[in-house]
Amino acid sequence: MIELTINGTRRRIEGDPAEPLLYVLRDDLGLHAAKFGCGLGQCGSCTVLVDGRPVQSCITPMAALEGREVMTVEGLGDAKAPGPVQQAFIDEQAAQCGYCIPGMIARAEALLRADLRPSEAAMRTAMRPSLCRCGTHMRILRAVRRAAVAMGGGIVDPAEPVL
């Protein structure tokens, strides 16, 4: 039995402590935003926040989560009331196929919780572990910038180009 908080709700999860978080989220709890991509923690499609930090849920065993807080994209907002990062991704049309977007949103959320005025280099570094095969990287970076402004931050250097 493992106790943790998922999207603000305290949960008790029974099962194999070695089972990856991704499987519990999708199969047991019906939270389908995080995607199975590579299963090796290399593509970022399964990224969620654990204690506010991005984590690849496909390689994170449940045993590592006792007492911790997990936030999925579903916990950030919904279709009727999207969170600021979600809304920025919508406004910038950052999704093409959409498969990587939940992981990208989770990474952007973690970055902006830590720094509402990230530099271009910090944004690129934070987003790098999540891969987008559709090539919407520039729209994703614009969405992160837009979210930073919406959350009360903005561009670090006014001379820095907004992509």
DSSP file (Angstrom, degrees, kcal/mol; ACC not computed):
  #  RESIDUE AA STRUCTURE BP1 BP2  ACC     N-H-->O    O-->H-N    N-H-->O    O-->H-N    TCO  KAPPA ALPHA  PHI   PSI    X-CA   Y-CA   Z-CA
    1    1 A M              0   0    0      0, 0.0     2,-0.4     0, 0.0    13,-0.2   0.000 360.0 360.0 360.0 127.1    0.0    0.0    0.0
    2    2 A I  E     -A   13   0A   0     11,-2.6    11,-3.4    64,-0.0     2,-0.5  -0.981 360.0-154.4-122.5 130.8    1.4    3.4   -1.0
    3    3 A E  E     +A   12   0A   0     -2,-0.4    64,-4.0     9,-0.2    65,-0.3  -0.901  30.1 141.2-105.8 131.7   -0.1    6.7    0.0
    4    4 A L  E     -A   11   0A   0      7,-2.1     7,-3.6    -2,-0.5     2,-0.5  -0.955  48.2-106.9-155.5 169.7    0.4    9.8   -2.1
    5    5 A T  E     -Ab  10  69A   0     63,-2.7    65,-3.7    -2,-0.3     2,-0.5  -0.922  28.8-171.2-107.7 127.1   -1.5   12.8   -3.3
    6    6 A I  E >  S-Ab   9  70A   0      3,-2.9     3,-1.8    -2,-0.5    65,-0.2  -0.971  73.3 -20.2-122.0 118.2   -2.5   12.9   -7.0
    7    7 A N  T 3  S-     0   0    0     63,-2.9    -1,-0.1    -2,-0.5    64,-0.1   0.869 129.6 -49.4  52.1  41.5   -4.0   16.2   -8.3
    8    8 A G  T 3  S+     0   0    0     62,-0.4     2,-0.5     1,-0.2    -1,-0.3   0.390 117.0 109.8  85.6  -3.1   -4.7   17.3   -4.8
    9    9 A T  E <   -A    6   0A   0     -3,-1.8    -3,-2.9     0, 0.0     2,-0.3  -0.920  68.8-126.6-111.3 127.0   -6.5   14.1   -3.7
   10   10 A R  E     -A    5   0A   0     -2,-0.5     2,-0.3    -5,-0.2    -5,-0.3  -0.533  35.7-172.0 -69.8 129.9   -4.9   11.8   -1.2
   11   11 A R  E     -A    4   0A   0     -7,-3.6    -7,-2.1    -2,-0.3     2,-0.5  -0.930  24.5-151.1-127.5 148.5   -4.8    8.3   -2.6
   12   12 A R  E     -A    3   0A   0     -2,-0.3     2,-0.5    -9,-0.2    -9,-0.2  -0.984  21.2-164.2-115.4 118.6   -4.0    4.8   -1.3
   13   13 A I  E     -A    2   0A   0    -11,-3.4   -11,-2.6    -2,-0.5     2,-0.3  -0.902   3.1-163.2-109.9 124.7   -2.6    2.6   -4.1
   14   14 A E        +     0   0    0     -2,-0.5     2,-0.3   -13,-0.2    -2,-0.0  -0.790  44.6  65.6-100.8 149.2   -2.4   -1.1   -3.7
   15   15 A G  S    S-     0   0    0     -2,-0.3    -2,-0.0    47,-0.0     0, 0.0  -0.895  87.8 -12.2 140.2-168.2   -0.3   -3.2   -6.0
   16   16 A D    >   -     0   0    0     -2,-0.3     3,-1.8     1,-0.2    46,-0.3  -0.517  49.1-147.4 -69.6 120.8    3.2   -3.9   -7.0
   17   17 A P  T 3  S+     0   0    0      0, 0.0    46,-2.8     0, 0.0    47,-0.3   0.705  98.8  58.4 -64.0 -17.3    5.6   -1.2   -5.7
   18   18 A A  T 3  S+     0   0    0     44,-0.2     3,-0.1    43,-0.2    -2,-0.1   0.562  78.7 115.2 -86.8  -8.2    7.7   -1.7   -8.8
   19   19 A E  S <  S-     0   0    0     -3,-1.8    43,-2.2    42,-0.1    44,-0.1  -0.389  75.7-109.1 -63.2 134.2    4.8   -0.8  -11.1
   20   20 A P  B >>  -E   61   0B   0      0, 0.0     4,-1.4     0, 0.0     3,-0.7  -0.358  17.7-124.3 -65.7 143.2    5.5    2.4  -13.0
   21   21 A L  H 3> S+     0   0    0     39,-2.9     4,-2.8    36,-0.4     5,-0.2   0.863 107.8  64.8 -52.0 -40.8    3.5    5.5  -12.0
   22   22 A L  H 3> S+     0   0    0     35,-2.1     4,-2.6     1,-0.2     5,-0.3   0.891 101.0  49.2 -54.3 -43.5    2.3    5.9  -15.6
   23   23 A Y  H <>>S+     0   0    0     -3,-0.7     4,-2.7    34,-0.3     5,-0.8   0.893 111.5  48.6 -66.6 -39.5    0.5    2.6  -15.6
   24   24 A V  I  X>S+     0   0    0     -4,-1.4     5,-1.9     3,-0.2     4,-1.1   0.934 112.7  48.7 -65.7 -45.2   -1.3    3.4  -12.3
   25   25 A L  I  <5S+     0   0    0     -4,-2.8     6,-2.9     3,-0.2     4,-0.3   0.951 123.3  30.9 -58.3 -50.8   -2.3    6.9  -13.6
   26   26 A R  I  <5S+     0   0    0     -4,-2.6     4,-0.5     4,-0.2    -2,-0.2   0.943 129.6  31.9 -76.8 -49.8   -3.7    5.5  -16.9
   27   27 A D  I  <5S+     0   0    0     -4,-2.7    -3,-0.2    -5,-0.3    -2,-0.1   0.871 130.3  27.3 -83.2 -38.3   -5.0    2.1  -16.0
   28   28 A D  I  <<S+     0   0    0     -4,-1.1    -3,-0.2    -5,-0.8    -4,-0.1   0.822 131.0  31.1 -95.3 -34.5   -6.1    2.4  -12.4
   29   29 A L  S   <S-     0   0    0     -5,-1.9    -3,-0.2    -4,-0.3    -4,-0.1   0.513  94.7-125.7-107.0  -6.2   -7.0    6.1  -12.1
   30   30 A G        +     0   0    0     -4,-0.5     2,-0.9    -6,-0.3    -4,-0.2   0.754  59.3 143.3  69.2  24.3   -8.2    6.9  -15.6
   31   31 A L        +     0   0    0     -6,-2.9    -1,-0.2    -7,-0.2     3,-0.2  -0.855  18.5 170.3 -97.8 104.1   -5.9    9.8  -16.0
   32   32 A H        +     0   0    0     -2,-0.9    -1,-0.1     1,-0.2    -6,-0.1   0.332  46.4  94.4-103.6   6.2   -4.9    9.6  -19.6
   33   33 A A  S    S+     0   0    0      2,-0.1    70,-0.2    69,-0.1     2,-0.2   0.968  72.2  73.2 -64.7 -51.7   -3.0   12.9  -20.3
   34   34 A A  S    S-     0   0    0     -3,-0.2     2,-0.3    12,-0.1    12,-0.3  -0.455  81.3-149.5 -64.1 131.3    0.5   11.4  -19.7
   35   35 A K        -     0   0    0     10,-2.3     2,-0.7    64,-0.2    23,-0.1  -0.727  15.9-121.3-108.3 151.4    1.3    9.1  -22.6
   36   36 A F        +     0   0    0     -2,-0.3    -2,-0.0     1,-0.2     0, 0.0  -0.830  48.3 150.4 -85.1 118.1    3.3    6.0  -23.1
   37   37 A G  S    S-     0   0    0     -2,-0.7    -1,-0.2    63,-0.0    63,-0.0   0.695  72.2 -11.7-110.6 -80.3    6.0    6.9  -25.7
   38   38 A C  S    S-     0   0    0      0, 0.0    -2,-0.1     0, 0.0     0, 0.0   0.706  71.3-138.4-100.7 -24.4    9.2    5.1  -25.4
   39   39 A G  S    S+     0   0    0      1,-0.0    -3,-0.0     0, 0.0     0, 0.0   0.567  87.5  84.8  75.1   7.3    8.9    3.4  -22.0
   40   40 A L  S    S-     0   0    0     19,-0.0    16,-0.1     0, 0.0    -1,-0.0   0.319 104.6-108.6-122.1   4.3   12.6    4.3  -21.3
   41   41 A G  S    S+     0   0    0     14,-0.0    15,-0.1     1,-0.0    18,-0.0   0.775  91.2 107.9  72.4  26.1   12.3    7.9  -20.0
   42   42 A Q  S    S+     0   0    0      1,-0.0    -1,-0.0    89,-0.0    14,-0.0   0.620  70.8  44.8-110.3 -16.0   13.8    9.3  -23.2
   43   43 A C  S    S-     0   0    0     87,-0.1    88,-3.0    88,-0.0    -1,-0.0   0.727  86.1-137.5-105.4 -23.4   10.9   11.0  -25.0
   44   44 A G    >   +     0   0    0     86,-0.2     3,-1.7     1,-0.1    86,-0.1   0.419  64.9 123.3  85.7  -2.4    9.1   12.9  -22.2
   45   45 A S  T 3  S+     0   0    0      1,-0.3   -10,-2.3    58,-0.1    58,-0.2   0.753  76.7  49.8 -64.0 -22.6    5.5   12.1  -23.3
   46   46 A C  T 3  S+     0   0    0    -12,-0.3    11,-1.2    56,-0.1    -1,-0.3   0.296  81.0 140.9 -97.5   8.8    4.8   10.6  -19.9
   47   47 A T  E <   +C   56   0A   0     -3,-1.7     2,-0.3     9,-0.2     9,-0.2  -0.280  18.5 162.5 -62.9 132.7    6.1   13.6  -17.9
   48   48 A V  E     -C   55   0A   0      7,-2.3     7,-2.7     5,-0.1     2,-0.5  -0.828  40.8 -98.9-133.2 173.0    4.2   14.6  -14.7
   49   49 A L  E     -CD  54  71A   0     22,-2.8    22,-2.8    -2,-0.3     2,-0.5  -0.862  29.2-172.3 -99.6 131.4    5.1   16.7  -11.8
   50   50 A V  E >  S-CD  53  70A   0      3,-2.9     3,-1.7    -2,-0.5    20,-0.2  -0.981  83.4 -17.2-120.8 116.6    6.3   15.0   -8.5
   51   51 A D  T 3  S-     0   0    0     18,-3.4    -1,-0.1    -2,-0.5    19,-0.1   0.863 131.2 -53.9  52.0  37.9    6.7   17.6   -5.7
   52   52 A G  T 3  S+     0   0    0     17,-0.4    -1,-0.3     1,-0.2    61,-0.1   0.429 117.2 108.7  83.2   0.2    6.7   20.2   -8.4
   53   53 A R  E <  S-C   50   0A   0     -3,-1.7    -3,-2.9    58,-0.0    -1,-0.2  -0.867  75.6-105.5-112.4 144.7    9.5   18.7  -10.5
   54   54 A P  E     +C   49   0A   0      0, 0.0     2,-0.4     0, 0.0    -5,-0.2  -0.460  43.3 175.6 -69.8 134.7    9.2   17.0  -13.9
   55   55 A V  E     -C   48   0A   0     -7,-2.7    -7,-2.3    -2,-0.2     2,-0.9  -0.998  35.7-120.6-139.9 138.7    9.5   13.3  -13.7
   56   56 A Q  E >   -C   47   0A   0     -2,-0.4     3,-1.2    -9,-0.2     4,-0.3  -0.728  23.9-162.2 -80.7 110.8    9.1   10.6  -16.4
   57   57 A S  T 3  S+     0   0    0    -11,-1.2   -35,-2.1    -2,-0.9     3,-0.4   0.668  80.2  70.8 -71.9 -16.6    6.3    8.5  -15.0
   58   58 A C  T 3  S+     0   0    0      1,-0.2    -1,-0.3   -37,-0.2   -35,-0.1   0.731 110.8  31.1 -72.8 -19.7    7.1    5.5  -17.3
   59   59 A I  S <  S+     0   0    0     -3,-1.2    -1,-0.2     2,-0.1    -2,-0.2   0.270  95.9 100.2-119.6   9.7   10.3    4.8  -15.3
   60   60 A T        -     0   0    0     -3,-0.4   -39,-2.9    -4,-0.3   -38,-0.2  -0.860  65.8-143.0-100.1 110.8    9.2    6.0  -11.9
   61   61 A P  B >   -E   20   0B   0      0, 0.0     3,-1.7     0, 0.0   -43,-0.2  -0.409  17.9-122.2 -72.8 148.8    8.2    3.1   -9.6
   62   62 A M  G >  S+     0   0    0    -43,-2.2     3,-2.2   -46,-0.3     4,-0.2   0.828 108.9  69.5 -56.3 -33.6    5.3    3.6   -7.2
   63   63 A A  G >  S+     0   0    0    -46,-2.8     3,-0.6     1,-0.3    -1,-0.3   0.763  93.1  58.2 -58.3 -25.7    7.6    2.7   -4.3
   64   64 A A  G <  S+     0   0    0     -3,-1.7    -1,-0.3   -47,-0.3    -2,-0.2   0.465  98.6  62.3 -82.2  -1.0    9.5    6.0   -4.9
   65   65 A L  G X   +     0   0    0     -3,-2.2     3,-2.5    -4,-0.2    -1,-0.2   0.382  61.3 140.7-111.6   3.1    6.3    8.0   -4.4
   66   66 A E  T <  S-     0   0    0     -3,-0.6   -62,-0.2     1,-0.3     3,-0.1  -0.248  84.7  -2.2 -51.6 123.6    5.2    7.3   -0.8
   67   67 A G  T 3  S+     0   0    0    -64,-4.0    -1,-0.3     1,-0.2   -63,-0.2   0.506 107.0 124.8  74.8   4.9    4.0   10.6    0.8
   68   68 A R    <   -     0   0    0     -3,-2.5   -63,-2.7   -65,-0.3     2,-0.5  -0.444  61.2-115.8 -97.1 169.9    4.7   12.7   -2.3
   69   69 A E  E     -b    5   0A   0    -65,-0.2   -18,-3.4    -2,-0.1     2,-0.4  -0.919  25.3-168.3-109.3 124.4    2.6   14.9   -4.5
   70   70 A V  E     -bD   6  50A   0    -65,-3.7   -63,-2.9    -2,-0.5     2,-0.5  -0.926   1.4-170.8-111.1 133.3    1.9   14.0   -8.1
   71   71 A M  E     - D   0  49A   0    -22,-2.8   -22,-2.8    -2,-0.4     2,-0.2  -0.990   2.8-171.9-125.7 124.4    0.3   16.5  -10.5
   72   72 A T    >   -     0   0    0     -2,-0.5     3,-1.3   -24,-0.2     4,-0.4  -0.577  44.5 -97.4-102.3 172.6   -0.8   15.5  -13.9
   73   73 A V  G >> S+     0   0    0      1,-0.3     3,-1.5    -2,-0.2     4,-0.6   0.847 124.1  63.6 -59.3 -33.0   -2.0   17.9  -16.7
   74   74 A E  G 34 S+     0   0    0      1,-0.3     3,-0.5     2,-0.2    -1,-0.3   0.813  98.7  55.7 -60.2 -28.5   -5.6   17.0  -15.6
   75   75 A G  G <4 S+     0   0    0     -3,-1.3    -1,-0.3     1,-0.2    -2,-0.2   0.563  97.9  62.6 -81.1  -8.5   -4.8   18.6  -12.3
   76   76 A L  T <4 S-     0   0    0     -3,-1.5     2,-0.3    -4,-0.4    -1,-0.2   0.660 121.3 -58.7 -89.7 -17.9   -3.7   21.9  -13.8
   77   77 A G     <  -     0   0    0     -4,-0.6    -1,-0.3    -3,-0.5     2,-0.2  -0.929  49.9-118.1 159.5 179.8   -7.1   22.7  -15.4
   78   78 A D        -     0   0    0      3,-1.0     3,-0.1    -2,-0.3    -4,-0.0  -0.765  43.4 -79.5-138.7-174.8   -9.7   21.4  -17.8
   79   79 A A  S    S+     0   0    0     -2,-0.2    -1,-0.0     1,-0.2     0, 0.0   0.839 128.6  44.1 -60.4 -34.9  -11.4   22.3  -21.0
   80   80 A K  S    S+     0   0    0      1,-0.2    -1,-0.2     0, 0.0    -3,-0.0   0.811 132.4  18.1 -80.0 -30.7  -13.8   24.8  -19.3
   81   81 A A  S    S-     0   0    0     -3,-0.1    -3,-1.0     0, 0.0    -1,-0.2  -0.586  80.2-172.3-142.0  74.4  -11.1   26.4  -17.1
   82   82 A P        -     0   0    0      0, 0.0    -5,-0.2     0, 0.0    -3,-0.1  -0.351  27.7-112.1 -68.7 149.3   -7.6   25.7  -18.4
   83   83 A G     >  -     0   0    0      1,-0.1     4,-3.0    -2,-0.0     5,-0.2  -0.247  38.1 -96.1 -69.6 168.8   -4.6   26.7  -16.3
   84   84 A P  H  > S+     0   0    0      0, 0.0     4,-2.0     0, 0.0     5,-0.1   0.851 125.2  47.1 -60.9 -35.9   -2.4   29.5  -17.6
   85   85 A V  H  > S+     0   0    0      2,-0.2     4,-2.1     1,-0.2     5,-0.2   0.930 113.5  48.3 -71.4 -43.7    0.1   27.1  -19.2
   86   86 A Q  H  > S+     0   0    0      1,-0.2     4,-2.0     2,-0.2    -1,-0.2   0.931 112.0  49.8 -59.2 -45.4   -2.6   25.1  -20.8
   87   87 A Q  H  X S+     0   0    0     -4,-3.0     4,-3.1     1,-0.2    -1,-0.2   0.887 108.5  52.7 -62.9 -39.0   -4.3   28.3  -22.2
   88   88 A A  H  X S+     0   0    0     -4,-2.0     4,-2.3    -5,-0.2    -1,-0.2   0.898 108.2  50.4 -63.7 -39.8   -1.0   29.5  -23.6
   89   89 A F  H  <>S+     0   0    0     -4,-2.1     5,-2.4     2,-0.2     6,-0.4   0.881 113.2  46.9 -65.0 -37.3   -0.5   26.2  -25.4
   90   90 A I  H ><5S+     0   0    0     -4,-2.0     3,-1.4     3,-0.2    -2,-0.2   0.953 112.5  49.0 -65.8 -49.9   -4.0   26.6  -26.8
   91   91 A D  H 3<5S+     0   0    0     -4,-3.1    -2,-0.2     1,-0.3    -1,-0.2   0.845 115.2  43.8 -61.0 -36.0   -3.5   30.2  -27.8
   92   92 A E  T 3<5S-     0   0    0     -4,-2.3    -1,-0.3    -5,-0.2    -2,-0.2   0.425 104.8-128.8 -89.0   1.4   -0.2   29.5  -29.6
   93   93 A Q  T < 5 +     0   0    0     -3,-1.4    -3,-0.2    -4,-0.3    -2,-0.1   0.927  47.3 164.4  49.3  49.2   -1.6   26.4  -31.2
   94   94 A A      < +     0   0    0     -5,-2.4     2,-0.4    45,-0.2    46,-0.2   0.649  45.0  81.2 -74.5 -15.7    1.4   24.5  -29.9
   95   95 A A        +     0   0    0     -6,-0.4     0, 0.0     1,-0.2     0, 0.0  -0.750  39.7 160.5 -94.7 136.9   -0.1   21.1  -30.5
   96   96 A Q  S    S-     0   0    0     -2,-0.4    -1,-0.2     0, 0.0    -2,-0.0   0.615  92.4  -0.8-110.0 -76.8    0.0   19.4  -33.8
   97   97 A C  S    S-     0   0    0      1,-0.0    -2,-0.1     0, 0.0     0, 0.0   0.806  92.2-143.1 -80.6 -28.1   -0.6   15.7  -33.1
   98   98 A G        +     0   0    0     -4,-0.1     3,-0.3     3,-0.0    -3,-0.1   0.352  64.1 119.2  89.6  -5.4   -0.7   16.5  -29.4
   99   99 A Y  S    S+     0   0    0      1,-0.2     4,-0.3     2,-0.1   -64,-0.2   0.890  81.7  36.6 -64.0 -40.4    1.1   13.4  -28.2
  100  100 A C  S >> S+     0   0    0      1,-0.2     4,-2.2     2,-0.1     3,-0.5   0.647  94.4  91.4 -83.6 -15.8    4.0   15.2  -26.5
  101  101 A I  H 3> S+     0   0    0     -3,-0.3     4,-3.2     1,-0.2     5,-0.3   0.841  79.5  54.1 -59.7 -43.2    1.9   18.2  -25.3
  102  102 A P  H 3> S+     0   0    0      0, 0.0     4,-2.3     0, 0.0    -1,-0.2   0.924 113.4  44.9 -57.1 -41.1    1.0   16.9  -21.8
  103  103 A G  H <> S+     0   0    0     -3,-0.5     4,-2.3    -4,-0.3    -2,-0.2   0.896 113.6  49.9 -66.7 -39.5    4.7   16.3  -21.1
  104  104 A M  H  X S+     0   0    0     -4,-2.2     4,-2.7     2,-0.2     5,-0.2   0.915 110.9  49.4 -63.8 -43.2    5.6   19.7  -22.5
  105  105 A I  H  X S+     0   0    0     -4,-3.2     4,-2.8     2,-0.2    -2,-0.2   0.913 110.1  51.2 -63.4 -42.3    2.9   21.4  -20.4
  106  106 A A  H  X S+     0   0    0     -4,-2.3     4,-2.2    -5,-0.3    -1,-0.2   0.923 112.2  46.4 -61.4 -43.6    4.2   19.6  -17.3
  107  107 A R  H  X S+     0   0    0     -4,-2.3     4,-2.4     2,-0.2    -2,-0.2   0.917 113.2  48.6 -64.9 -42.8    7.8   20.7  -18.0
  108  108 A A  H  X S+     0   0    0     -4,-2.7     4,-2.7     2,-0.2     5,-0.2   0.907 110.5  51.9 -63.5 -41.2    6.7   24.3  -18.7
  109  109 A E  H  X S+     0   0    0     -4,-2.8     4,-2.0     2,-0.2    -2,-0.2   0.928 110.5  47.9 -60.0 -46.0    4.6   24.4  -15.5
  110  110 A A  H  X S+     0   0    0     -4,-2.2     4,-1.3     1,-0.2    -2,-0.2   0.923 112.5  49.3 -62.1 -44.4    7.6   23.2  -13.5
  111  111 A L  H  X S+     0   0    0     -4,-2.4     4,-2.2     1,-0.2     3,-0.4   0.940 113.3  45.4 -59.8 -48.3    9.9   25.8  -15.1
  112  112 A L  H  < S+     0   0    0     -4,-2.7    -1,-0.2     1,-0.2    -2,-0.2   0.757 106.9  58.1 -74.7 -23.6    7.5   28.7  -14.5
  113  113 A R  H  < S+     0   0    0     -4,-2.0    -1,-0.2    -5,-0.2    -2,-0.2   0.836 115.9  37.7 -67.4 -31.6    6.8   27.6  -10.9
  114  114 A A  H  < S+     0   0    0     -4,-1.3     2,-0.3    -3,-0.4    -2,-0.2   0.780 135.0  12.6 -88.0 -29.8   10.5   28.0  -10.3
  115  115 A D     <  -     0   0    0     -4,-2.2    -1,-0.3    -5,-0.2    -2,-0.1  -0.838  50.4-173.0-156.4 107.1   11.1   31.1  -12.5
  116  116 A L  S    S+     0   0    0     -2,-0.3    38,-2.1     1,-0.3    35,-0.1   0.507  91.4  49.7 -80.5  -3.2    8.5   33.4  -14.0
  117  117 A R  S    S+     0   0    0     36,-0.2    -1,-0.3    38,-0.0     2,-0.1  -0.430  79.1 172.5-129.2  59.3   11.2   35.2  -16.0
  118  118 A P        -     0   0    0      0, 0.0    38,-0.6     0, 0.0     2,-0.1  -0.389  29.1-124.4 -72.6 145.5   13.2   32.4  -17.7
  119  119 A S     >  -     0   0    0     36,-0.1     4,-2.4    37,-0.1     5,-0.2  -0.335  29.7-104.0 -75.0 167.1   15.9   33.2  -20.2
  120  120 A E  H  > S+     0   0    0      1,-0.2     4,-2.5     2,-0.2     5,-0.2   0.912 124.6  50.8 -57.3 -43.5   15.7   31.7  -23.6
  121  121 A A  H  > S+     0   0    0      1,-0.2     4,-2.4     2,-0.2    -1,-0.2   0.902 109.3  50.0 -63.7 -41.3   18.5   29.3  -22.6
  122  122 A A  H  > S+     0   0    0      2,-0.2     4,-2.5     1,-0.2    -1,-0.2   0.893 111.0  49.9 -65.0 -39.3   16.6   28.2  -19.5
  123  123 A M  H  X S+     0   0    0     -4,-2.4     4,-2.2     2,-0.2    -2,-0.2   0.945 112.4  46.3 -63.1 -47.8   13.5   27.6  -21.5
  124  124 A R  H  X S+     0   0    0     -4,-2.5     4,-1.5     1,-0.2    -2,-0.2   0.894 113.5  49.2 -63.9 -39.7   15.3   25.5  -24.0
  125  125 A T  H  < S+     0   0    0     -4,-2.4    -1,-0.2     1,-0.2    -2,-0.2   0.922 112.3  48.0 -64.3 -44.3   17.1   23.5  -21.3
  126  126 A A  H  < S+     0   0    0     -4,-2.5    -2,-0.2     1,-0.2    -1,-0.2   0.868 118.1  40.3 -65.4 -36.9   13.9   22.9  -19.4
  127  127 A M  H >< S+     0   0    0     -4,-2.2     3,-1.8    -5,-0.2    -1,-0.2   0.653  91.0  90.7 -87.8 -16.3   12.0   21.7  -22.5
  128  128 A R  T 3< S+     0   0    0     -4,-1.5    -1,-0.2     1,-0.3    -2,-0.1   0.816  76.6  61.7 -54.3 -39.7   14.8   19.7  -24.1
  129  129 A P  T 3  S+     0   0    0      0, 0.0     2,-0.6     0, 0.0    -1,-0.3   0.683  93.3  75.4 -66.3 -13.7   14.0   16.3  -22.4
  130  130 A S  S <  S-     0   0    0     -3,-1.8     2,-0.4   -86,-0.1   -86,-0.2  -0.868  75.9-149.1-100.7 126.1   10.6   16.3  -24.1
  131  131 A L        -     0   0    0    -88,-3.0     2,-0.5    -2,-0.6   -27,-0.1  -0.737  10.1-164.8 -97.4 139.7   10.6   15.4  -27.8
  132  132 A C        -     0   0    0     -2,-0.4     3,-0.4     1,-0.1     5,-0.2  -0.970   4.7-174.5-121.5 113.9    8.2   16.7  -30.4
  133  133 A R  S    S+     0   0    0     -2,-0.5    -1,-0.1     1,-0.2    -2,-0.0   0.658  81.0  64.8 -81.9 -14.9    8.3   14.8  -33.7
  134  134 A C  S    S-     0   0    0      3,-0.0    -1,-0.2     1,-0.0   -39,-0.0   0.678 106.6-122.3 -81.0 -17.5    5.8   17.2  -35.4
  135  135 A G        +     0   0    0     -3,-0.4     3,-0.4     1,-0.1     4,-0.1   0.804  66.1 137.3  84.6  29.7    8.3   20.1  -35.1
  136  136 A T     >  +     0   0    0      1,-0.2     4,-2.4     2,-0.1     3,-0.4   0.127  26.8 123.6 -92.9  23.4    6.2   22.6  -33.2
  137  137 A H  H  > S+     0   0    0      1,-0.2     4,-2.5     2,-0.2    -1,-0.2   0.856  70.6  51.1 -53.5 -41.3    9.1   23.6  -31.0
  138  138 A M  H  > S+     0   0    0     -3,-0.4     4,-2.1     1,-0.2    -1,-0.2   0.894 111.3  47.5 -67.8 -38.1    8.9   27.2  -31.8
  139  139 A R  H  > S+     0   0    0     -3,-0.4     4,-2.2     2,-0.2    -1,-0.2   0.867 110.6  53.4 -68.4 -35.4    5.2   27.4  -31.0
  140  140 A I  H  X S+     0   0    0     -4,-2.4     4,-2.0     2,-0.2    -2,-0.2   0.928 109.2  47.9 -64.0 -44.5    5.9   25.5  -27.7
  141  141 A L  H  X S+     0   0    0     -4,-2.5     4,-2.2     1,-0.2    -2,-0.2   0.892 110.8  51.4 -64.2 -38.7    8.5   28.1  -26.8
  142  142 A R  H  X S+     0   0    0     -4,-2.1     4,-2.7    21,-0.3    -1,-0.2   0.888 108.2  53.0 -63.2 -37.5    6.1   30.9  -27.6
  143  143 A A  H  X S+     0   0    0     -4,-2.2     4,-2.6     2,-0.2    -2,-0.2   0.893 107.2  50.8 -65.0 -39.3    3.5   29.2  -25.4
  144  144 A V  H  X S+     0   0    0     -4,-2.0     4,-2.3     2,-0.2    -2,-0.2   0.928 111.9  47.7 -63.7 -43.8    6.0   29.1  -22.5
  145  145 A R  H  X S+     0   0    0     -4,-2.2     4,-2.0     2,-0.2    -2,-0.2   0.933 112.1  49.3 -60.1 -46.8    6.7   32.8  -23.0
  146  146 A R  H  X S+     0   0    0     -4,-2.7     4,-2.5     1,-0.2    -2,-0.2   0.906 111.0  50.0 -60.9 -42.4    3.0   33.6  -23.1
  147  147 A A  H  X S+     0   0    0     -4,-2.6     4,-2.0     2,-0.2    -1,-0.2   0.895 106.6  55.6 -64.0 -39.9    2.3   31.6  -20.0
  148  148 A A  H  <>S+     0   0    0     -4,-2.3     5,-3.4     1,-0.2    -1,-0.2   0.924 110.4  45.2 -58.7 -44.6    5.1   33.4  -18.2
  149  149 A V  H ><5S+     0   0    0     -4,-2.0     3,-1.7     3,-0.2    -2,-0.2   0.926 111.8  51.8 -64.4 -45.0    3.4   36.7  -19.0
  150  150 A A  H 3<5S+     0   0    0     -4,-2.5    -1,-0.2     1,-0.3    -2,-0.2   0.800 108.7  52.0 -62.6 -28.7    0.0   35.4  -18.0
  151  151 A M  T 3<5S-     0   0    0     -4,-2.0    -1,-0.3    -5,-0.2    -2,-0.2   0.369 130.1 -93.0 -91.3   4.9    1.4   34.2  -14.6
  152  152 A G  T < 5S+     0   0    0     -3,-1.7    -3,-0.2     1,-0.2    -2,-0.1   0.543  97.8  89.7 100.7   7.8    2.9   37.6  -13.9
  153  153 A G      < +     0   0    0     -5,-3.4     2,-0.3    -6,-0.2   -36,-0.2   0.096  47.1 168.1-107.6-139.0    6.4   37.2  -15.3
  154  154 A G        -     0   0    0    -38,-2.1     2,-0.2    -3,-0.1     3,-0.0  -0.992  42.4 -13.5 156.3-160.6    7.8   37.8  -18.7
  155  155 A I        -     0   0    0     -2,-0.3   -36,-0.1     1,-0.1     7,-0.0  -0.518  45.7-146.0 -78.0 135.8   10.9   38.1  -20.8
  156  156 A V  S    S+     0   0    0    -38,-0.6    -1,-0.1     1,-0.2   -37,-0.1   0.946  89.1  28.2 -65.5 -49.6   14.2   38.4  -19.0
  157  157 A D    >   -     0   0    0      1,-0.1     3,-2.2     4,-0.1    -1,-0.2  -0.957  69.0-150.5-120.3 115.5   15.8   40.7  -21.5
  158  158 A P  T 3  S+     0   0    0      0, 0.0    -1,-0.1     0, 0.0     4,-0.1   0.754 100.7  56.7 -58.0 -22.5   13.6   43.0  -23.6
  159  159 A A  T 3  S+     0   0    0      2,-0.1     3,-0.1    -3,-0.0    -3,-0.0   0.640  84.6 102.3 -81.8 -13.8   16.2   42.9  -26.4
  160  160 A E  S <  S-     0   0    0     -3,-2.2     2,-0.1     1,-0.1    -5,-0.0  -0.508  83.5-110.2 -71.0 134.0   15.9   39.1  -26.4
  161  161 A P        -     0   0    0      0, 0.0     2,-0.7     0, 0.0    -1,-0.1  -0.360  20.0-133.0 -67.3 142.5   13.8   37.9  -29.4
  162  162 A V              0   0    0      1,-0.1   -20,-0.1    -4,-0.1   -21,-0.0  -0.863 360.0 360.0 -92.7 119.8   10.4   36.5  -28.6
  163  163 A L              0   0    0     -2,-0.7   -21,-0.3   -22,-0.1    -1,-0.1   0.446 360.0 360.0 -90.8 360.0   10.1   33.3  -30.7
